[in-house]
Amino acid sequence: MEALRDRIAANLAGFGRIGIPPEGRRRAAVAIVLAPSDLGPAYLLTRRALHLRRNAGNYALPGGGLDPGEDAIDAALRETDEEVGVRLTRTAALGLLDDFVTLGDQVVTPVILWTPDPVALSPAPEEVHAAWFVPLSDLDHPRAPRRVRNPHGPPLLRMYARGSWINAPTAAWLWQFREVCLHGRPARTDAIGQPHWTAR
């Protein structure tokens, strides 16, 4: 795990991320939380609560809007604690990926968080239906990413996890994480389409 951490940190250090000024949009952050699991190195994935007004039942990374005085790292840490009961400190942050503008008019910053210790998940039922640690090897599924025609804009991109295909924006963040952090390959998310229903 330490060798993996060092590789991810080095790849992030050499990555020139793109930050996007909010220009009136809301700012948000998502956390790609990495930890050891019974199936090897893994990342944290949730399924949103089924009763939510927006994005009910969708696969998602822990995350949400920035509170006053927070930066992206603060928000990612807070949301990870609130949603799944995983409490980490700023020393867990390895770096940031490109900002991403969602159809819901948020500028979202993906934050890579690392813990060397296995963690127990305690999903908050008001926000999260279920949560899992998914093996990083799922990201290298031979048919991932799956690109799909989008009648509403740029092609959609889907990533494989837990036997399913996840849509953007979550898929976009996982794909960029795979390319940049795991494989050291340049990758941008600005030309990735999002399903029109994610704007709701």
Secondary structure in CASP SS format (residue, H / E / C, confidence):
PFRMAT SS
TARGET T0000
AUTHOR 0000-0000-0000
METHOD secondary structure of the structure
MODEL  1
M C 1.00
E H 1.00
A H 1.00
L H 1.00
R H 1.00
D H 1.00
R H 1.00
I H 1.00
A H 1.00
A H 1.00
N H 1.00
L H 1.00
A H 1.00
G C 1.00
F C 1.00
G C 1.00
R C 1.00
I C 1.00
G C 1.00
I C 1.00
P C 1.00
P C 1.00
E C 1.00
G C 1.00
R C 1.00
R E 1.00
R E 1.00
A E 1.00
A E 1.00
V E 1.00
A E 1.00
I E 1.00
V E 1.00
L E 1.00
A E 1.00
P C 1.00
S C 1.00
D C 1.00
L C 1.00
G C 1.00
P C 1.00
A E 1.00
Y E 1.00
L E 1.00
L E 1.00
T E 1.00
R E 1.00
R E 1.00
A C 1.00
L C 1.00
H C 1.00
L C 1.00
R C 1.00
R C 1.00
N C 1.00
A C 1.00
G C 1.00
N C 1.00
Y E 1.00
A E 1.00
L C 1.00
P C 1.00
G E 1.00
G E 1.00
G E 1.00
L C 1.00
D C 1.00
P C 1.00
G C 1.00
E C 1.00
D C 1.00
A H 1.00
I H 1.00
D H 1.00
A H 1.00
A H 1.00
L H 1.00
R H 1.00
E H 1.00
T H 1.00
D H 1.00
E H 1.00
E H 1.00
V H 1.00
G C 1.00
V C 1.00
R C 1.00
L C 1.00
T C 1.00
R H 1.00
T H 1.00
A H 1.00
A E 1.00
L E 1.00
G E 1.00
L E 1.00
L C 1.00
D C 1.00
D C 1.00
F E 1.00
V E 1.00
T C 1.00
L C 1.00
G C 1.00
D C 1.00
Q E 1.00
V E 1.00
V E 1.00
T E 1.00
P E 1.00
V E 1.00
I E 1.00
L E 1.00
W E 1.00
T C 1.00
P C 1.00
D C 1.00
P C 1.00
V C 1.00
A C 1.00
L C 1.00
S C 1.00
P C 1.00
A C 1.00
P C 1.00
E C 1.00
E C 1.00
V E 1.00
H E 1.00
A E 1.00
A E 1.00
W E 1.00
F E 1.00
V E 1.00
P E 1.00
L H 1.00
S H 1.00
D H 1.00
L H 1.00
D H 1.00
H C 1.00
P C 1.00
R C 1.00
A C 1.00
P C 1.00
R E 1.00
R E 1.00
V E 1.00
R C 1.00
N C 1.00
P C 1.00
H C 1.00
G C 1.00
P C 1.00
P C 1.00
L E 1.00
L E 1.00
R E 1.00
M E 1.00
Y E 1.00
A E 1.00
R C 1.00
G C 1.00
S E 1.00
W E 1.00
I E 1.00
N C 1.00
A C 1.00
P C 1.00
T H 1.00
A H 1.00
A H 1.00
W H 1.00
L H 1.00
W H 1.00
Q H 1.00
F H 1.00
R H 1.00
E H 1.00
V H 1.00
C H 1.00
L H 1.00
H C 1.00
G C 1.00
R C 1.00
P C 1.00
A C 1.00
R C 1.00
T C 1.00
D C 1.00
A C 1.00
I C 1.00
G E 1.00
Q C 1.00
P C 1.00
H H 1.00
W H 1.00
T H 1.00
A H 1.00
R C 1.00
END
